[in-house]
Amino acid sequence: MSNRDDSIVAAIIKCANFAAIKHANQRRKDSEKTPYINHPIGVANILTDEGHVYDLDVIQAALLHDTVEDTDTTLDEIERHFGKTIRTIVDEVTDDKNLPKAERKRLQVVHAKTSSHNAKLVKLADKLYNLRDLERETPEGWTPERVKEYFLWARDVVGNLRGTNDVLEQKLDEVLERNIHKNTL
Ligand SMILES: Nc1nc2c(ncn2[C@@H]2O[C@H](COP(=O)(O)OP(=O)(O)O)[C@@H](OP(=O)(O)OP(=O)(O)O)[C@H]2O)c(=O)[nH]1
């Protein structure tokens, strides 16, 4: 392997390790209480395996995408460890948890449209992962109405991410179509 390959592998592992430490005590909302780190790793894997996205900045940001929103990690910390480019992408995909939930959700739809191409890629893969999870199993405590609203809201977000990655958008359309149809019958 070349020196460049070495540094790419090291950069990816550094992000996975950072995210694993930060999310160590968190679990997903499924009945198996899956370790949370499965989500950012799965999002990065969707990008490479299905989206054929190999841009290092995007993969690093995917691994780190929930650290600021869901842990004590700050954007300054992300920049210190991973640089300004990664900081910017993570910032773009981070909801402000200080806002009321409805406003957070509304802003996500709005911001999707004007996000950078790299942030849109992370968002597409994030939504695909979460919608697949939702199709597989209802998270603990969610009513059928909340599930339905999530699919409808996700459709609006995805609508504003279009023109970014054909494969991911096609797969999102399929999962949305299956579930919005099913839930409105
Ligand atoms: N479907 C599913 N989602 C789970 C599970 N465990 C955790 N989540 C997270 O729950 C969030 C969606 O729940 P909401 O009620 O809409 O949001 P909230 O937790 O932020 O209030 C998503 O986070 P998010 O970062 O806010 O993503 P997004 O809603 O912006 O896509 C998703 O990653 C699970 O087992 N299944």
The ligand as an ORCA input file, in Angstrom:
! r2SCAN-3c Opt
* xyz 0 1
  N     -35.893      4.302     13.148
  C     -35.134      4.270     14.260
  N     -34.585      5.430     14.700
  C     -33.829      5.379     15.820
  C     -33.631      4.163     16.519
  N     -32.822      4.420     17.562
  C     -32.517      5.716     17.524
  N     -33.134      6.308     16.490
  C     -33.030      7.729     16.163
  O     -34.286      8.349     16.448
  C     -34.354      9.566     15.697
  C     -35.743      9.742     15.145
  O     -36.593      9.968     16.191
  P     -37.385     11.326     16.322
  O     -38.405     11.169     17.373
  O     -37.847     11.790     14.987
  O     -36.262     12.359     16.749
  P     -35.636     12.690     18.166
  O     -35.217     11.374     18.809
  O     -34.468     13.538     17.781
  O     -36.668     13.424     18.945
  C     -33.310      9.469     14.596
  O     -32.257     10.333     14.953
  P     -31.944     11.649     14.210
  O     -30.481     11.834     14.281
  O     -32.800     12.727     14.768
  O     -32.278     11.361     12.690
  P     -33.376     12.013     11.830
  O     -34.671     11.890     12.570
  O     -32.918     13.418     11.698
  O     -33.355     11.241     10.581
  C     -32.779      8.042     14.721
  O     -31.392      7.956     14.434
  C     -34.248      2.967     16.036
  O     -34.120      1.889     16.582
  N     -34.983      3.083     14.899
*
